[in-house]
Amino acid sequence: MGCGRRAPKGQLVRFTAVDGVVTPGADAPGRGAYTCRDGRCFELATRRGAFGRTLRSSVRVEPELARLYTEVSHG
């Protein structure tokens, strides 16, 4: 969503909207938005407002979500 790279779902981080807040969730129901496992992709998607467009709703992206990318890269 941020960088436009195509990859298998297992190589991406999935987000959904829960009560207007972007939430990570690989198995969560509903429309999903995907970013690479690179924090720069997440930042780019956030700056461009891609989460709201992709999830087709007005959403809030909490800054704490960026920590997922440090956890993913080390875990």
Protein Blocks (a to p, Z undefined) as FASTA:
>chain_A
ZZopacdfklpccdddeehiacddfkbgcjdddddfbfklmmmmmmnommmmmnopacdd
dfklmmmmmmmmmZZ
